[in-house]
Amino acid sequence: MAIETSIVVAQAAADQGAFPPFETDTFLSQLIWLVITFTVLYTLMVRIIAPRLHGIIENRQVTIARDLDTAALAKQKAEEAGEAYEKALAEAKAKAQALAQKTRDKLAAESEEKRTQLEADLAERLANAEKTIASRKAEAMGNVREIAEEAATAMVERLSGNAPPQGAVSAALDAAMKR
């Protein structure tokens, strides 16, 4: 049924003649309407749409210029802040190094002072120990002579059965120590 309808419409159009825009009877009215439509559209474009577009474009250019200026100012401030940061960092490093050096010097001085005190204390203890050793050695050497006399007297008495004269053992020890 839809096919039959479209065939009927096509035949009716064919019966009427040529394509309507190309008919010479309506050609003048079509040109008049073309001029009227073009004039109305051109007027709308020139008076309403073009000024609005021009305003939008100008507004956009102003906004872009303002944003670029703001970005340039922000970049300059960021560079200044970066330079200030680098300067502050360098000063902080210098102060830290100076403080560290001062602390090292102070600790080295304290260490040297303690070392000197320890050396003096050790030298004093060593001197006292040497004195004690010398006195004990002298005391021991004094006791060695007595022990040697007693031992020699006991050996002679045991071997010979008689006790030797007291001066003879001392004289023999003196002679043996001189060698």
LUMKE-109698 format. One record per atom (N, C-alpha, C): chain; residue in one letter; atom name; x negated, z, y negated. Coordinates in nm, 3 decimals. Atoms other than C-alpha are relative to their C-alpha. Layout:
N
ATOM;A;A;CA;X;Z;Y
...
***
This chain:
179
ATOM;A;M;N;-0.081;0.000;0.117
ATOM;A;M;CA;0.000;0.000;0.000
ATOM;A;M;C;-0.087;0.000;-0.126
ATOM;A;A;N;0.088;-0.003;0.115
ATOM;A;A;CA;-0.284;0.078;-0.242
ATOM;A;A;C;-0.067;-0.134;-0.019
ATOM;A;I;N;0.064;0.131;0.010
ATOM;A;I;CA;-0.439;-0.255;-0.163
ATOM;A;I;C;0.096;-0.101;-0.062
ATOM;A;E;N;-0.099;0.093;0.054
ATOM;A;E;CA;-0.118;-0.440;-0.241
ATOM;A;E;C;0.015;0.021;-0.150
ATOM;A;T;N;-0.017;-0.030;0.141
ATOM;A;T;CA;-0.088;-0.263;-0.579
ATOM;A;T;C;-0.116;-0.057;-0.080
ATOM;A;S;N;0.115;0.051;0.073
ATOM;A;S;CA;-0.440;-0.356;-0.686
ATOM;A;S;C;0.000;-0.152;-0.004
ATOM;A;I;N;-0.007;0.147;0.000
ATOM;A;I;CA;-0.381;-0.717;-0.589
ATOM;A;I;C;0.102;-0.046;-0.104
ATOM;A;V;N;-0.104;0.034;0.096
ATOM;A;V;CA;-0.061;-0.725;-0.797
ATOM;A;V;C;-0.052;0.015;-0.141
ATOM;A;V;N;0.054;-0.024;0.133
ATOM;A;V;CA;-0.243;-0.579;-1.101
ATOM;A;V;C;-0.100;-0.110;-0.036
ATOM;A;A;N;0.100;0.104;0.024
ATOM;A;A;CA;-0.525;-0.832;-1.067
ATOM;A;A;C;0.068;-0.133;-0.031
ATOM;A;Q;N;-0.070;0.126;0.024
ATOM;A;Q;CA;-0.278;-1.123;-1.053
ATOM;A;Q;C;0.067;0.003;-0.136
ATOM;A;A;N;-0.065;-0.011;0.130
ATOM;A;A;CA;-0.090;-0.994;-1.359
ATOM;A;A;C;-0.101;-0.022;-0.111
ATOM;A;A;N;0.104;0.018;0.099
ATOM;A;A;CA;-0.415;-0.981;-1.552
ATOM;A;A;C;-0.042;-0.145;-0.006
ATOM;A;A;N;0.041;0.141;-0.004
ATOM;A;A;CA;-0.503;-1.330;-1.444
ATOM;A;A;C;0.105;-0.087;-0.066
ATOM;A;D;N;-0.108;0.076;0.061
ATOM;A;D;CA;-0.164;-1.453;-1.557
ATOM;A;D;C;-0.005;0.013;-0.152
ATOM;A;Q;N;0.001;-0.021;0.145
ATOM;A;Q;CA;-0.216;-1.312;-1.907
ATOM;A;Q;C;-0.107;-0.084;-0.067
ATOM;A;G;N;0.101;0.085;0.062
ATOM;A;G;CA;-0.533;-1.508;-1.971
ATOM;A;G;C;-0.138;0.060;0.010
ATOM;A;A;N;0.139;-0.041;0.001
ATOM;A;A;CA;-0.896;-1.423;-2.068
ATOM;A;A;C;-0.016;0.149;-0.024
ATOM;A;F;N;0.038;-0.140;0.025
ATOM;A;F;CA;-1.074;-1.096;-2.113
ATOM;A;F;C;0.039;0.036;-0.142
ATOM;A;P;N;-0.057;-0.029;0.131
ATOM;A;P;CA;-0.904;-0.918;-2.411
ATOM;A;P;C;-0.099;0.001;-0.116
ATOM;A;P;N;0.087;0.004;0.116
ATOM;A;P;CA;-1.211;-0.868;-2.630
ATOM;A;P;C;-0.041;-0.142;-0.039
ATOM;A;F;N;0.041;0.136;0.032
ATOM;A;F;CA;-1.280;-1.241;-2.612
ATOM;A;F;C;0.117;-0.088;-0.046
ATOM;A;E;N;-0.115;0.080;0.046
ATOM;A;E;CA;-0.932;-1.351;-2.715
ATOM;A;E;C;-0.013;-0.021;-0.150
ATOM;A;T;N;0.016;0.033;0.141
ATOM;A;T;CA;-0.941;-1.520;-3.052
ATOM;A;T;C;0.112;0.054;-0.085
ATOM;A;D;N;-0.112;-0.053;0.076
ATOM;A;D;CA;-0.602;-1.384;-3.152
ATOM;A;D;C;-0.031;0.141;-0.052
ATOM;A;T;N;0.026;-0.140;0.038
ATOM;A;T;CA;-0.731;-1.023;-3.165
ATOM;A;T;C;-0.141;0.020;-0.054
ATOM;A;F;N;0.139;-0.012;0.040
ATOM;A;F;CA;-1.084;-1.099;-3.277
ATOM;A;F;C;-0.016;0.061;-0.138
ATOM;A;L;N;0.010;-0.052;0.135
ATOM;A;L;CA;-1.033;-1.021;-3.646
ATOM;A;L;C;0.034;0.149;-0.005
ATOM;A;S;N;-0.035;-0.143;0.000
ATOM;A;S;CA;-0.858;-0.689;-3.585
ATOM;A;S;C;-0.107;0.084;0.069
ATOM;A;Q;N;0.108;-0.073;-0.069
ATOM;A;Q;CA;-1.134;-0.591;-3.346
ATOM;A;Q;C;-0.120;0.019;-0.092
ATOM;A;L;N;0.111;-0.013;0.094
ATOM;A;L;CA;-1.398;-0.661;-3.611
ATOM;A;L;C;0.032;0.103;-0.108
ATOM;A;I;N;-0.037;-0.098;0.102
ATOM;A;I;CA;-1.205;-0.458;-3.867
ATOM;A;I;C;-0.012;0.142;0.057
ATOM;A;W;N;0.012;-0.134;-0.061
ATOM;A;W;CA;-1.179;-0.164;-3.629
ATOM;A;W;C;-0.147;0.036;0.027
ATOM;A;L;N;0.142;-0.025;-0.020
ATOM;A;L;CA;-1.547;-0.201;-3.550
ATOM;A;L;C;-0.065;0.047;-0.128
ATOM;A;V;N;0.056;-0.038;0.130
ATOM;A;V;CA;-1.637;-0.181;-3.918
ATOM;A;V;C;0.050;0.139;-0.039
ATOM;A;I;N;-0.055;-0.132;0.035
ATOM;A;I;CA;-1.403;0.116;-3.976
ATOM;A;I;C;-0.065;0.108;0.086
ATOM;A;T;N;0.059;-0.100;-0.092
ATOM;A;T;CA;-1.535;0.302;-3.668
ATOM;A;T;C;-0.148;0.022;-0.035
ATOM;A;F;N;0.142;-0.012;0.034
ATOM;A;F;CA;-1.898;0.225;-3.760
ATOM;A;F;C;-0.018;0.077;-0.129
ATOM;A;T;N;0.010;-0.066;0.129
ATOM;A;T;CA;-1.844;0.339;-4.118
ATOM;A;T;C;0.029;0.149;0.014
ATOM;A;V;N;-0.033;-0.142;-0.018
ATOM;A;V;CA;-1.677;0.665;-4.010
ATOM;A;V;C;-0.113;0.071;0.074
ATOM;A;L;N;0.109;-0.063;-0.076
ATOM;A;L;CA;-1.947;0.738;-3.754
ATOM;A;L;C;-0.128;0.010;-0.083
ATOM;A;Y;N;0.119;-0.002;0.083
ATOM;A;Y;CA;-2.226;0.645;-3.998
ATOM;A;Y;C;0.012;0.109;-0.106
ATOM;A;T;N;-0.022;-0.103;0.101
ATOM;A;T;CA;-2.074;0.868;-4.265
ATOM;A;T;C;-0.014;0.139;0.061
ATOM;A;L;N;0.015;-0.129;-0.068
ATOM;A;L;CA;-2.044;1.155;-4.018
ATOM;A;L;C;-0.148;0.032;0.027
ATOM;A;M;N;0.141;-0.021;-0.029
ATOM;A;M;CA;-2.407;1.106;-3.918
ATOM;A;M;C;-0.078;0.036;-0.127
ATOM;A;V;N;0.078;-0.019;0.123
ATOM;A;V;CA;-2.539;1.085;-4.274
ATOM;A;V;C;0.037;0.130;-0.069
ATOM;A;R;N;-0.044;-0.115;0.080
ATOM;A;R;CA;-2.332;1.364;-4.428
ATOM;A;R;C;0.001;0.131;0.078
ATOM;A;I;N;-0.015;-0.126;-0.074
ATOM;A;I;CA;-2.295;1.619;-4.146
ATOM;A;I;C;-0.113;0.020;0.102
ATOM;A;I;N;0.092;-0.021;-0.113
ATOM;A;I;CA;-2.515;1.566;-3.841
ATOM;A;I;C;-0.146;-0.008;-0.045
ATOM;A;A;N;0.140;0.014;0.044
ATOM;A;A;CA;-2.839;1.444;-4.008
ATOM;A;A;C;-0.047;0.120;-0.082
ATOM;A;P;N;0.048;-0.118;0.073
ATOM;A;P;CA;-2.854;1.733;-4.262
ATOM;A;P;C;-0.018;0.122;0.091
ATOM;A;R;N;0.016;-0.114;-0.094
ATOM;A;R;CA;-2.795;1.981;-3.984
ATOM;A;R;C;-0.127;-0.015;0.083
ATOM;A;L;N;0.123;0.023;-0.079
ATOM;A;L;CA;-3.067;1.825;-3.770
ATOM;A;L;C;-0.123;0.020;-0.088
ATOM;A;H;N;0.113;-0.018;0.091
ATOM;A;H;CA;-3.297;1.813;-4.072
ATOM;A;H;C;-0.024;0.150;-0.026
ATOM;A;G;N;0.012;-0.145;0.021
ATOM;A;G;CA;-3.225;2.185;-4.139
ATOM;A;G;C;-0.057;0.070;0.122
ATOM;A;I;N;0.051;-0.060;-0.124
ATOM;A;I;CA;-3.289;2.274;-3.776
ATOM;A;I;C;-0.149;-0.030;0.016
ATOM;A;I;N;0.141;0.038;-0.013
ATOM;A;I;CA;-3.618;2.082;-3.775
ATOM;A;I;C;-0.085;0.075;-0.102
ATOM;A;E;N;0.075;-0.075;0.102
ATOM;A;E;CA;-3.732;2.241;-4.104
ATOM;A;E;C;-0.012;0.147;0.039
ATOM;A;N;N;-0.001;-0.140;-0.042
ATOM;A;N;CA;-3.631;2.585;-3.978
ATOM;A;N;C;-0.100;0.020;0.115
ATOM;A;R;N;0.092;-0.009;-0.112
ATOM;A;R;CA;-3.826;2.520;-3.659
ATOM;A;R;C;-0.145;-0.008;-0.048
ATOM;A;Q;N;0.135;0.013;0.054
ATOM;A;Q;CA;-4.133;2.408;-3.855
ATOM;A;Q;C;-0.043;0.126;-0.072
ATOM;A;V;N;0.031;-0.125;0.071
ATOM;A;V;CA;-4.116;2.719;-4.074
ATOM;A;V;C;-0.028;0.111;0.101
ATOM;A;T;N;0.018;-0.104;-0.102
ATOM;A;T;CA;-4.077;2.941;-3.767
ATOM;A;T;C;-0.133;-0.020;0.072
ATOM;A;I;N;0.127;0.027;-0.070
ATOM;A;I;CA;-4.370;2.771;-3.591
ATOM;A;I;C;-0.118;0.035;-0.090
ATOM;A;A;N;0.109;-0.031;0.093
ATOM;A;A;CA;-4.590;2.800;-3.902
ATOM;A;A;C;-0.015;0.152;-0.015
ATOM;A;R;N;0.004;-0.146;0.013
ATOM;A;R;CA;-4.496;3.168;-3.942
ATOM;A;R;C;-0.059;0.063;0.127
ATOM;A;D;N;0.053;-0.053;-0.125
ATOM;A;D;CA;-4.565;3.232;-3.573
ATOM;A;D;C;-0.150;-0.027;0.014
ATOM;A;L;N;0.144;0.031;-0.005
ATOM;A;L;CA;-4.902;3.056;-3.599
ATOM;A;L;C;-0.079;0.091;-0.093
ATOM;A;D;N;0.066;-0.092;0.093
ATOM;A;D;CA;-4.992;3.266;-3.904
ATOM;A;D;C;-0.008;0.140;0.059
ATOM;A;T;N;-0.003;-0.133;-0.063
ATOM;A;T;CA;-4.886;3.582;-3.722
ATOM;A;T;C;-0.100;0.007;0.114
ATOM;A;A;N;0.095;0.004;-0.111
ATOM;A;A;CA;-5.089;3.478;-3.418
ATOM;A;A;C;-0.144;0.004;-0.051
ATOM;A;A;N;0.135;0.001;0.056
ATOM;A;A;CA;-5.396;3.407;-3.633
ATOM;A;A;C;-0.037;0.139;-0.053
ATOM;A;L;N;0.024;-0.135;0.051
ATOM;A;L;CA;-5.361;3.746;-3.804
ATOM;A;L;C;-0.022;0.098;0.115
ATOM;A;A;N;0.016;-0.088;-0.116
ATOM;A;A;CA;-5.318;3.918;-3.468
ATOM;A;A;C;-0.135;-0.024;0.068
ATOM;A;K;N;0.131;0.032;-0.060
ATOM;A;K;CA;-5.625;3.736;-3.334
ATOM;A;K;C;-0.112;0.062;-0.082
ATOM;A;Q;N;0.103;-0.058;0.087
ATOM;A;Q;CA;-5.830;3.845;-3.637
ATOM;A;Q;C;-0.005;0.152;0.018
ATOM;A;K;N;-0.002;-0.146;-0.020
ATOM;A;K;CA;-5.715;4.206;-3.594
ATOM;A;K;C;-0.057;0.038;0.135
ATOM;A;A;N;0.053;-0.027;-0.133
ATOM;A;A;CA;-5.794;4.191;-3.223
ATOM;A;A;C;-0.152;-0.013;0.002
ATOM;A;E;N;0.146;0.016;0.007
ATOM;A;E;CA;-6.144;4.060;-3.297
ATOM;A;E;C;-0.064;0.117;-0.074
ATOM;A;E;N;0.052;-0.115;0.074
ATOM;A;E;CA;-6.199;4.336;-3.555
ATOM;A;E;C;0.005;0.126;0.086
ATOM;A;A;N;-0.011;-0.116;-0.088
ATOM;A;A;CA;-6.072;4.595;-3.309
ATOM;A;A;C;-0.104;-0.006;0.111
ATOM;A;G;N;0.103;0.017;-0.103
ATOM;A;G;CA;-6.305;4.451;-3.043
ATOM;A;G;C;-0.138;0.034;-0.053
ATOM;A;E;N;0.130;-0.032;0.062
ATOM;A;E;CA;-6.601;4.472;-3.280
ATOM;A;E;C;-0.013;0.150;-0.024
ATOM;A;A;N;0.003;-0.145;0.022
ATOM;A;A;CA;-6.509;4.829;-3.373
ATOM;A;A;C;-0.019;0.073;0.132
ATOM;A;Y;N;0.015;-0.062;-0.133
ATOM;A;Y;CA;-6.478;4.915;-3.004
ATOM;A;Y;C;-0.143;-0.011;0.049
ATOM;A;E;N;0.139;0.020;-0.042
ATOM;A;E;CA;-6.818;4.764;-2.926
ATOM;A;E;C;-0.095;0.091;-0.078
ATOM;A;K;N;0.084;-0.086;0.083
ATOM;A;K;CA;-6.973;4.953;-3.217
ATOM;A;K;C;0.013;0.146;0.042
ATOM;A;A;N;-0.023;-0.138;-0.043
ATOM;A;A;CA;-6.812;5.282;-3.111
ATOM;A;A;C;-0.062;0.025;0.137
ATOM;A;L;N;0.058;-0.013;-0.133
ATOM;A;L;CA;-6.921;5.221;-2.753
ATOM;A;L;C;-0.152;0.011;-0.008
ATOM;A;A;N;0.145;-0.005;0.017
ATOM;A;A;CA;-7.280;5.155;-2.862
ATOM;A;A;C;-0.043;0.135;-0.057
ATOM;A;E;N;0.032;-0.132;0.058
ATOM;A;E;CA;-7.281;5.472;-3.075
ATOM;A;E;C;0.016;0.109;0.105
ATOM;A;A;N;-0.023;-0.101;-0.104
ATOM;A;A;CA;-7.137;5.675;-2.788
ATOM;A;A;C;-0.112;-0.004;0.104
ATOM;A;K;N;0.110;0.012;-0.096
ATOM;A;K;CA;-7.402;5.538;-2.551
ATOM;A;K;C;-0.128;0.061;-0.057
ATOM;A;A;N;0.120;-0.054;0.064
ATOM;A;A;CA;-7.677;5.624;-2.800
ATOM;A;A;C;0.005;0.152;-0.005
ATOM;A;K;N;-0.014;-0.146;0.004
ATOM;A;K;CA;-7.541;5.976;-2.845
ATOM;A;K;C;-0.017;0.059;0.139
ATOM;A;A;N;0.011;-0.050;-0.137
ATOM;A;A;CA;-7.511;6.021;-2.469
ATOM;A;A;C;-0.145;-0.002;0.048
ATOM;A;Q;N;0.140;0.008;-0.039
ATOM;A;Q;CA;-7.868;5.903;-2.416
ATOM;A;Q;C;-0.083;0.106;-0.073
ATOM;A;A;N;0.072;-0.102;0.075
ATOM;A;A;CA;-7.995;6.133;-2.691
ATOM;A;A;C;0.029;0.138;0.057
ATOM;A;L;N;-0.037;-0.129;-0.058
ATOM;A;L;CA;-7.803;6.426;-2.544
ATOM;A;L;C;-0.065;0.018;0.136
ATOM;A;A;N;0.063;-0.008;-0.132
ATOM;A;A;CA;-7.933;6.347;-2.196
ATOM;A;A;C;-0.150;0.026;-0.014
ATOM;A;Q;N;0.143;-0.021;0.021
ATOM;A;Q;CA;-8.291;6.325;-2.325
ATOM;A;Q;C;-0.027;0.143;-0.048
ATOM;A;K;N;0.016;-0.137;0.050
ATOM;A;K;CA;-8.250;6.653;-2.514
ATOM;A;K;C;0.016;0.099;0.115
ATOM;A;T;N;-0.023;-0.089;-0.115
ATOM;A;T;CA;-8.112;6.819;-2.200
ATOM;A;T;C;-0.118;-0.006;0.096
ATOM;A;R;N;0.116;0.012;-0.089
ATOM;A;R;CA;-8.397;6.678;-1.989
ATOM;A;R;C;-0.121;0.074;-0.058
ATOM;A;D;N;0.113;-0.068;0.063
ATOM;A;D;CA;-8.654;6.806;-2.241
ATOM;A;D;C;0.016;0.152;0.009
ATOM;A;K;N;-0.025;-0.144;-0.006
ATOM;A;K;CA;-8.490;7.148;-2.251
ATOM;A;K;C;-0.022;0.051;0.142
ATOM;A;L;N;0.018;-0.043;-0.139
ATOM;A;L;CA;-8.477;7.170;-1.871
ATOM;A;L;C;-0.146;-0.007;0.042
ATOM;A;A;N;0.142;0.011;-0.033
ATOM;A;A;CA;-8.838;7.051;-1.845
ATOM;A;A;C;-0.077;0.118;-0.061
ATOM;A;A;N;0.067;-0.114;0.064
ATOM;A;A;CA;-8.947;7.320;-2.093
ATOM;A;A;C;0.031;0.129;0.076
ATOM;A;E;N;-0.037;-0.120;-0.076
ATOM;A;E;CA;-8.752;7.587;-1.905
ATOM;A;E;C;-0.071;0.002;0.135
ATOM;A;S;N;0.067;0.010;-0.130
ATOM;A;S;CA;-8.896;7.464;-1.576
ATOM;A;S;C;-0.149;0.031;-0.014
ATOM;A;E;N;0.142;-0.026;0.024
ATOM;A;E;CA;-9.249;7.468;-1.719
ATOM;A;E;C;-0.024;0.149;-0.026
ATOM;A;E;N;0.012;-0.143;0.029
ATOM;A;E;CA;-9.195;7.821;-1.850
ATOM;A;E;C;0.013;0.083;0.128
ATOM;A;K;N;-0.018;-0.073;-0.127
ATOM;A;K;CA;-9.066;7.942;-1.514
ATOM;A;K;C;-0.119;-0.021;0.092
ATOM;A;R;N;0.116;0.028;-0.083
ATOM;A;R;CA;-9.354;7.768;-1.335
ATOM;A;R;C;-0.120;0.083;-0.046
ATOM;A;T;N;0.110;-0.078;0.054
ATOM;A;T;CA;-9.603;7.936;-1.567
ATOM;A;T;C;0.015;0.148;0.037
ATOM;A;Q;N;-0.026;-0.140;-0.037
ATOM;A;Q;CA;-9.440;8.275;-1.506
ATOM;A;Q;C;-0.025;0.022;0.149
ATOM;A;L;N;0.022;-0.014;-0.145
ATOM;A;L;CA;-9.440;8.217;-1.130
ATOM;A;L;C;-0.148;-0.005;0.034
ATOM;A;E;N;0.145;0.007;-0.025
ATOM;A;E;CA;-9.806;8.113;-1.137
ATOM;A;E;C;-0.069;0.130;-0.040
ATOM;A;A;N;0.060;-0.126;0.044
ATOM;A;A;CA;-9.895;8.424;-1.336
ATOM;A;A;C;0.035;0.112;0.098
ATOM;A;D;N;-0.044;-0.102;-0.097
ATOM;A;D;CA;-9.691;8.641;-1.097
ATOM;A;D;C;-0.076;-0.015;0.132
ATOM;A;L;N;0.072;0.023;-0.125
ATOM;A;L;CA;-9.853;8.478;-0.795
ATOM;A;L;C;-0.149;0.034;-0.014
ATOM;A;A;N;0.141;-0.033;0.022
ATOM;A;A;CA;-10.202;8.515;-0.947
ATOM;A;A;C;-0.019;0.152;0.001
ATOM;A;E;N;0.008;-0.148;0.000
ATOM;A;E;CA;-10.132;8.885;-1.007
ATOM;A;E;C;0.015;0.055;0.141
ATOM;A;R;N;-0.019;-0.046;-0.140
ATOM;A;R;CA;-10.004;8.931;-0.654
ATOM;A;R;C;-0.122;-0.030;0.086
ATOM;A;L;N;0.119;0.038;-0.076
ATOM;A;L;CA;-10.303;8.743;-0.515
ATOM;A;L;C;-0.117;0.095;-0.032
ATOM;A;A;N;0.108;-0.093;0.038
ATOM;A;A;CA;-10.543;8.964;-0.713
ATOM;A;A;C;0.022;0.137;0.063
ATOM;A;N;N;-0.031;-0.129;-0.064
ATOM;A;N;CA;-10.364;9.275;-0.589
ATOM;A;N;C;-0.024;-0.006;0.150
ATOM;A;A;N;0.020;0.014;-0.144
ATOM;A;A;CA;-10.370;9.142;-0.233
ATOM;A;A;C;-0.149;-0.002;0.034
ATOM;A;E;N;0.144;0.005;-0.023
ATOM;A;E;CA;-10.743;9.064;-0.261
ATOM;A;E;C;-0.063;0.138;-0.015
ATOM;A;K;N;0.051;-0.137;0.016
ATOM;A;K;CA;-10.809;9.416;-0.390
ATOM;A;K;C;0.034;0.085;0.121
ATOM;A;T;N;-0.044;-0.077;-0.118
ATOM;A;T;CA;-10.607;9.564;-0.106
ATOM;A;T;C;-0.081;-0.039;0.122
ATOM;A;I;N;0.079;0.046;-0.114
ATOM;A;I;CA;-10.789;9.348;0.146
ATOM;A;I;C;-0.142;0.052;-0.009
ATOM;A;A;N;0.138;-0.048;0.016
ATOM;A;A;CA;-11.128;9.443;0.002
ATOM;A;A;C;-0.009;0.149;0.028
ATOM;A;S;N;0.007;-0.145;-0.025
ATOM;A;S;CA;-11.045;9.814;0.006
ATOM;A;S;C;0.022;0.030;0.148
ATOM;A;R;N;-0.024;-0.022;-0.143
ATOM;A;R;CA;-10.906;9.792;0.358
ATOM;A;R;C;-0.120;-0.046;0.083
ATOM;A;K;N;0.118;0.049;-0.071
ATOM;A;K;CA;-11.210;9.590;0.467
ATOM;A;K;C;-0.112;0.104;-0.009
ATOM;A;A;N;0.105;-0.101;0.018
ATOM;A;A;CA;-11.444;9.849;0.318
ATOM;A;A;C;0.032;0.124;0.084
ATOM;A;E;N;-0.042;-0.115;-0.081
ATOM;A;E;CA;-11.243;10.125;0.484
ATOM;A;E;C;-0.020;-0.027;0.149
ATOM;A;A;N;0.015;0.037;-0.141
ATOM;A;A;CA;-11.244;9.937;0.812
ATOM;A;A;C;-0.148;-0.005;0.037
ATOM;A;M;N;0.143;0.006;-0.029
ATOM;A;M;CA;-11.617;9.874;0.789
ATOM;A;M;C;-0.059;0.141;0.011
ATOM;A;G;N;0.047;-0.139;-0.011
ATOM;A;G;CA;-11.670;10.244;0.729
ATOM;A;G;C;0.041;0.060;0.134
ATOM;A;N;N;-0.048;-0.050;-0.129
ATOM;A;N;CA;-11.464;10.323;1.036
ATOM;A;N;C;-0.072;-0.069;0.115
ATOM;A;V;N;0.069;0.073;-0.107
ATOM;A;V;CA;-11.647;10.057;1.242
ATOM;A;V;C;-0.133;0.070;0.031
ATOM;A;R;N;0.129;-0.068;-0.024
ATOM;A;R;CA;-11.976;10.237;1.194
ATOM;A;R;C;0.020;0.127;0.078
ATOM;A;E;N;-0.028;-0.125;-0.075
ATOM;A;E;CA;-11.826;10.565;1.309
ATOM;A;E;C;0.035;-0.031;0.145
ATOM;A;I;N;-0.042;0.036;-0.135
ATOM;A;I;CA;-11.664;10.396;1.607
ATOM;A;I;C;-0.119;-0.049;0.079
ATOM;A;A;N;0.119;0.051;-0.069
ATOM;A;A;CA;-11.987;10.215;1.692
ATOM;A;A;C;-0.093;0.115;0.040
ATOM;A;E;N;0.084;-0.116;-0.032
ATOM;A;E;CA;-12.180;10.545;1.676
ATOM;A;E;C;0.058;0.078;0.117
ATOM;A;E;N;-0.065;-0.075;-0.108
ATOM;A;E;CA;-11.927;10.719;1.896
ATOM;A;E;C;-0.009;-0.075;0.132
ATOM;A;A;N;0.004;0.079;-0.122
ATOM;A;A;CA;-11.919;10.430;2.144
ATOM;A;A;C;-0.143;-0.002;0.057
ATOM;A;A;N;0.140;0.004;-0.047
ATOM;A;A;CA;-12.299;10.403;2.160
ATOM;A;A;C;-0.041;0.135;0.059
ATOM;A;T;N;0.033;-0.133;-0.050
ATOM;A;T;CA;-12.329;10.781;2.207
ATOM;A;T;C;0.065;0.020;0.136
ATOM;A;A;N;-0.072;-0.018;-0.126
ATOM;A;A;CA;-12.067;10.773;2.483
ATOM;A;A;C;-0.065;-0.085;0.110
ATOM;A;M;N;0.062;0.085;-0.101
ATOM;A;M;CA;-12.241;10.481;2.663
ATOM;A;M;C;-0.134;0.058;0.046
ATOM;A;V;N;0.132;-0.056;-0.036
ATOM;A;V;CA;-12.583;10.639;2.646
ATOM;A;V;C;0.020;0.125;0.084
ATOM;A;E;N;-0.027;-0.125;-0.073
ATOM;A;E;CA;-12.440;10.968;2.767
ATOM;A;E;C;0.048;-0.031;0.141
ATOM;A;R;N;-0.054;0.033;-0.132
ATOM;A;R;CA;-12.260;10.805;3.055
ATOM;A;R;C;-0.110;-0.063;0.086
ATOM;A;L;N;0.104;0.065;-0.078
ATOM;A;L;CA;-12.556;10.592;3.160
ATOM;A;L;C;-0.115;0.096;0.034
ATOM;A;S;N;0.115;-0.088;-0.024
ATOM;A;S;CA;-12.824;10.853;3.123
ATOM;A;S;C;0.042;0.140;0.039
ATOM;A;G;N;-0.047;-0.135;-0.031
ATOM;A;G;CA;-12.615;11.162;3.164
ATOM;A;G;C;-0.033;0.099;-0.109
ATOM;A;N;N;0.037;-0.089;0.110
ATOM;A;N;CA;-12.768;11.318;2.851
ATOM;A;N;C;0.047;-0.060;-0.131
ATOM;A;A;N;-0.042;0.046;0.131
ATOM;A;A;CA;-12.640;11.292;2.494
ATOM;A;A;C;-0.123;-0.034;-0.082
ATOM;A;P;N;0.114;0.037;0.081
ATOM;A;P;CA;-12.880;11.109;2.262
ATOM;A;P;C;-0.005;0.085;-0.126
ATOM;A;P;N;0.008;-0.074;0.124
ATOM;A;P;CA;-13.008;11.277;1.950
ATOM;A;P;C;0.083;-0.071;-0.109
ATOM;A;Q;N;-0.095;0.053;0.099
ATOM;A;Q;CA;-12.769;11.229;1.657
ATOM;A;Q;C;-0.068;-0.097;-0.095
ATOM;A;G;N;0.070;0.088;0.094
ATOM;A;G;CA;-13.013;11.056;1.425
ATOM;A;G;C;-0.047;-0.127;0.067
ATOM;A;A;N;0.051;0.118;-0.069
ATOM;A;A;CA;-13.136;10.813;1.691
ATOM;A;A;C;0.105;-0.111;0.005
ATOM;A;V;N;-0.108;0.101;-0.008
ATOM;A;V;CA;-12.798;10.634;1.729
ATOM;A;V;C;0.022;-0.060;-0.138
ATOM;A;S;N;-0.016;0.051;0.137
ATOM;A;S;CA;-12.762;10.602;1.347
ATOM;A;S;C;-0.113;-0.093;-0.039
ATOM;A;A;N;0.116;0.083;0.033
ATOM;A;A;CA;-13.115;10.462;1.314
ATOM;A;A;C;0.010;-0.132;0.073
ATOM;A;A;N;-0.011;0.124;-0.079
ATOM;A;A;CA;-13.050;10.209;1.593
ATOM;A;A;C;0.109;-0.092;-0.060
ATOM;A;L;N;-0.105;0.079;0.063
ATOM;A;L;CA;-12.725;10.096;1.424
ATOM;A;L;C;-0.049;-0.062;-0.129
ATOM;A;D;N;0.052;0.054;0.125
ATOM;A;D;CA;-12.899;10.055;1.088
ATOM;A;D;C;-0.095;-0.116;0.028
ATOM;A;A;N;0.095;0.105;-0.034
ATOM;A;A;CA;-13.170;9.844;1.249
ATOM;A;A;C;0.076;-0.124;0.049
ATOM;A;A;N;-0.076;0.114;-0.054
ATOM;A;A;CA;-12.910;9.626;1.428
ATOM;A;A;C;0.078;-0.070;-0.113
ATOM;A;M;N;-0.077;0.060;0.110
ATOM;A;M;CA;-12.710;9.569;1.107
ATOM;A;M;C;-0.089;-0.076;-0.097
ATOM;A;K;N;0.089;0.069;0.089
ATOM;A;K;CA;-13.013;9.456;0.914
ATOM;A;K;C;-0.033;-0.140;0.052
ATOM;A;R;N;0.035;0.131;-0.055
ATOM;A;R;CA;-13.075;9.165;1.144
ATOM;A;R;C;0.101;-0.099;-0.034
***
